């Protein structure tokens, strides 16, 4: 799903910047869009993938400990990518 735009609640559009699997769960880092551009406030969100039958849902991660951990995973990846630019 990384690199795709998803629509939630029929109105919110999110660009999926990154994804990771941790402890058997899939998480995504989303950047909110206004049209095809990021919103002015740069709102981002961590989503957890939930499956129900053949349907896949993205649910905002609200557990503070999981949120901190997943955020640290994404930050580490970003820092590694920046280090590899040279």
Secondary structure, DSSP 8 states (H G I E B T S, - for coil): -TT-EEEETTTEEEEEEEEEEETTEEEEEEEEEETTEE-TT--EEEEEEEEETTEEEEEE---HHHHHHHHHHHHHHHHHHHHTT-
